[in-house]
Amino acid sequence: MSVQAYILIQTEVGKAGSVAKAVSAIAGVTLAEGVTGPYDVIMRAEAPSMEDFGRTVLSKVQGVAGITRTLTCPVTH
């Protein structure tokens, strides 16, 4: 069973569009959209295991310029 999670992203002012575009290009990301409210971008991603999720998705998201904070919410099945 694969690991799926939503990641809620806060960005620097005016960076939501560029952050959404950058994270959508990361392998494993299935959705990335700009939103209003306390977070600026919501993305969904999946990977074969939690270890893979951390290595292939989270580490790359953390390297995207303009992100100030993230909250990862794993999907329960």
BELNORTA-V517587 format. One record per pair of residues at least 4 apart in sequence whose ideal C-beta (glycine too) atoms are under 8 Angstrom apart, sorted by the first residue. I is the first residue (numbers start at 1). J is the second residue. D is the distance in Angstrom with one decimal. If there is no record, write none. Layout:
BEGIN
[[I | J | D] [I | J | D]]
END
This chain:
BEGIN
[[1 | 77 | 6.8] [2 | 46 | 5.0] [2 | 47 | 6.5] [2 | 48 | 5.6] [2 | 49 | 7.8] [3 | 46 | 6.5] [3 | 47 | 5.4] [3 | 48 | 7.4] [3 | 49 | 6.1] [3 | 50 | 5.2] [3 | 52 | 7.5] [3 | 53 | 4.8] [3 | 74 | 6.7] [4 | 44 | 6.9] [4 | 45 | 7.2] [4 | 46 | 4.4] [4 | 74 | 7.3] [4 | 75 | 4.2] [5 | 44 | 7.3] [5 | 45 | 6.1] [5 | 46 | 7.7] [5 | 53 | 6.8] [5 | 72 | 5.4] [5 | 73 | 5.9] [5 | 74 | 4.5] [5 | 75 | 6.0] [6 | 42 | 6.2] [6 | 43 | 7.0] [6 | 44 | 5.3] [6 | 72 | 7.7] [6 | 73 | 4.6] [6 | 75 | 7.1] [7 | 23 | 8.0] [7 | 42 | 7.5] [7 | 43 | 5.0] [7 | 44 | 7.7] [7 | 45 | 6.6] [7 | 58 | 7.8] [7 | 61 | 6.3] [7 | 70 | 5.5] [7 | 71 | 7.1] [7 | 72 | 5.1] [7 | 73 | 7.3] [8 | 39 | 4.2] [8 | 41 | 7.9] [8 | 42 | 5.7] [8 | 70 | 6.8] [8 | 71 | 4.3] [8 | 72 | 8.0] [8 | 73 | 6.9] [9 | 19 | 6.3] [9 | 23 | 7.3] [9 | 39 | 6.0] [9 | 40 | 6.1] [9 | 41 | 4.1] [9 | 42 | 7.2] [9 | 43 | 6.7] [9 | 61 | 7.6] [9 | 67 | 5.7] [9 | 69 | 7.5] [9 | 70 | 5.3] [10 | 38 | 7.4] [10 | 39 | 5.7] [10 | 40 | 5.8] [10 | 67 | 7.3] [10 | 68 | 5.0] [10 | 69 | 4.3] [10 | 70 | 7.5] [11 | 15 | 4.2] [11 | 16 | 5.1] [11 | 19 | 4.8] [11 | 40 | 4.4] [11 | 41 | 6.4] [11 | 66 | 5.0] [11 | 67 | 5.8] [11 | 68 | 6.2] [12 | 66 | 4.9] [12 | 67 | 7.9] [12 | 68 | 5.9] [15 | 19 | 5.3] [15 | 40 | 7.6] [15 | 65 | 7.8] [15 | 66 | 3.4] [15 | 67 | 7.9] [16 | 20 | 6.2] [16 | 34 | 4.4] [16 | 40 | 4.0] [16 | 41 | 5.6] [17 | 21 | 6.4] [17 | 34 | 6.1] [18 | 22 | 6.2] [18 | 65 | 7.9] [18 | 66 | 6.0] [19 | 23 | 6.2] [19 | 40 | 7.1] [19 | 41 | 5.3] [19 | 64 | 5.9] [19 | 65 | 8.0] [19 | 66 | 4.9] [19 | 67 | 5.9] [20 | 24 | 6.2] [20 | 32 | 4.7] [20 | 33 | 6.3] [20 | 34 | 5.0] [20 | 41 | 4.8] [20 | 43 | 7.6] [21 | 25 | 7.1] [21 | 32 | 7.7] [22 | 26 | 7.7] [22 | 64 | 4.7] [22 | 65 | 7.6] [22 | 66 | 7.9] [23 | 29 | 5.7] [23 | 32 | 4.8] [23 | 41 | 6.9] [23 | 43 | 5.2] [23 | 61 | 5.7] [23 | 64 | 5.8] [24 | 29 | 5.7] [24 | 31 | 7.8] [24 | 32 | 4.0] [24 | 43 | 7.4] [25 | 29 | 7.6] [26 | 45 | 7.4] [26 | 57 | 6.3] [26 | 60 | 4.8] [26 | 61 | 6.6] [27 | 56 | 6.2] [27 | 57 | 7.8] [28 | 45 | 4.8] [28 | 46 | 5.8] [28 | 47 | 5.2] [28 | 53 | 7.5] [28 | 56 | 5.6] [28 | 57 | 4.7] [29 | 43 | 5.7] [29 | 44 | 7.3] [29 | 45 | 4.6] [29 | 57 | 6.9] [30 | 44 | 5.1] [30 | 45 | 6.3] [30 | 46 | 6.2] [31 | 42 | 7.8] [31 | 43 | 6.1] [31 | 44 | 4.3] [32 | 41 | 6.2] [32 | 42 | 7.6] [32 | 43 | 4.1] [32 | 44 | 7.8] [33 | 41 | 6.9] [33 | 42 | 5.9] [33 | 43 | 7.6] [34 | 40 | 6.4] [34 | 41 | 5.6] [35 | 39 | 6.3] [35 | 40 | 6.9] [35 | 41 | 6.8] [35 | 42 | 5.3] [39 | 71 | 7.5] [43 | 61 | 7.6] [45 | 53 | 7.2] [45 | 57 | 4.7] [46 | 53 | 7.7] [47 | 52 | 4.0] [47 | 53 | 3.9] [47 | 56 | 5.7] [47 | 57 | 5.8] [48 | 52 | 5.0] [49 | 53 | 6.8] [50 | 54 | 6.5] [51 | 55 | 6.3] [52 | 56 | 5.4] [52 | 57 | 8.0] [53 | 57 | 5.2] [53 | 58 | 6.4] [54 | 58 | 4.9] [54 | 59 | 6.6] [55 | 59 | 5.9] [56 | 60 | 7.0] [57 | 61 | 6.2] [58 | 62 | 6.2] [58 | 72 | 6.9] [59 | 63 | 6.9] [60 | 64 | 7.4] [61 | 67 | 7.2] [61 | 70 | 6.5] [62 | 67 | 7.3] [62 | 70 | 7.3]]
END
